Amino acid sequence: MTNNNNISPIHIIGGGLAGSEAAWQAAQMGVPVIIHEMRPTRKTEAHQTDGLAELVCSNSFRSDDKDYNAVGVLHEEMRICGSLIMREADKAAVPAGGALAVDRDIFSQGVTAALEAHPLITIERDEIAGLPPAEWDSVIIATGPLTSVPLAKAVQEIGGEDQLAFFDAIAPIIYKDSINFDTAWFQSRYDKEGPAGTGSDYINCPMNEEQYVAFITALIESEKTEFKEWEKNTPYFEGCMPIEVMAARGIDTLRYGPMKPVGLTNPNTGKRAYAVVQLRQDNAIGTLYNMVGFQTKMKYGAQAEVFKMIPGLENAEFARLGGIHRNTFINSPKLLNQTLQMKAMPRLRFAGQITGCEGYVESASVGLMTGRFAAAERLGLTPEVPESTSAMGALINHITGGGNADTFQPMNINFGLFPEYQLSDKEKKGLKGKEKGRARKKAMAVRALKSATQWNYSFSIKKQAA
């Protein structure tokens, strides 16, 4: 690691996943960094601590399958690139089937400790209320979905674009010892084991048809959070839709979504239930479980009443009820260039959810790239964008031009963002039906990891030369 005291610092606004990863990557390249985190000086609507990289919604980083899942590929690419977020997530992993889920407190504490201990990183607890000072010639704005209003307005004025926003909902967390295991049982879907799992990682609560219909009716009729007048036209993100909004779309919507019963067998009946509510471990000691896919905007009283209709949760005690908060992002395809600089003011770069990527890992990966771009620039190097055949390259390509600027919406990483891959006759030989699709994903994953490895190697060579 180069340590040149003559290098001016990069200022990073926001100490979430993206800001933390950006700071780590820049500092690892020998460039000093100052993280500006407004908590606890100023609190947000969703955070509960002043820890860096605090997880405010789910504790899941989703699938860790690097062979057949785009999210798992992104995990592995970040590991290849020395990601702090992935390092600490692996340390804080809890059982979650094929997913990588973490104890949120252990995870945040690990990230915070690593950043506090780095000799090139300074953490300042202050709010940047508006445009960063002109003398800050390299700034990364990683303020996430809860960007303070003064800063958001300053960005809006520079970009000349209307601010885009949507609502993001949080799922409830339940104390394990309040769950009725005479009804509920442990099982991962298809008994799949994950990075910290055994194949029996989720708590499953079954419903018959009558119970399901009554539950859906109660969801739809429940008392909801009322929005302020200026919030009413803000759209939801499709990947984090409140459970009651999904229920209102049709009686079977949840049965084919978060409550799908496939891959699960009720040991009390030996049969598949009509619908199933799953709960995933939320802390390392296994005392807390969150309701998978059950983000909600119901009022607190209604949540307790409706969710206790679920078999197995009749006496549930809630460590945290669900909630809803406003989520802010910019129209990146119009406002940013390929190295995530604001076209109208290049000294500003953006990282994380504010760019219009969606998801913990996606946000951190954009932070990883932005930190490297800014550090390379500081060292007099030309920032190199990863190939679009990699997961990171596919994601940055989408948010800086691949996405339609007129209809831009937050996007999780998925194979649909990658360049097409056609199996050769040799690769297709002997394969039938879905086997071809699976082989295609595997080939795309292999190609992606090769691209990411080459990109990381290229940065390593440049760093050594500098």
Buried (B, 14 or more C-beta within 10 A) or exposed (E): EBEEEEBEBBBBBBBBBBBBBBBBBBBBBBBBBBBBBBBEEEEBEBBEBBBBBBBBBBBBBBBBBBEBBBBBBBBBBBBBBBBBBBBBBBEBBBBBBBBBBBBBBBBBBBBBEBBEEBEBBBBEBEBBEBBBEEEBBBBBBBBBBBBBEEBBBBBBEBBEBEBBBBBBBBBBBBEBEBBBEEBBBBBBBEBBBBBBBEBBBBBBBBBEEEBBBEBBBBBEEBEBBEBEEEEEEBEBBEEBBBBBBBBEEEEEBBBEBBBBBEBBBBEEEEEBBBBBBBBBBBBBEEEBBBBBBBBBBBBBEBBBBBBEBBBBBBEBEBBBBBBBBBBBBBBBBBBBBEBBBBEEBEBBBBBBBBBBBBBBBBBBBBBBBBBBBBBBBBBEBEBBBBBBBBBBBBBBBBBBBBBEEEEBBBBBBBBEBBEEBEBEEEBBEEBEEEEEEEBBBBBBBBBBBEBBBBBBEEBEEBBEEB
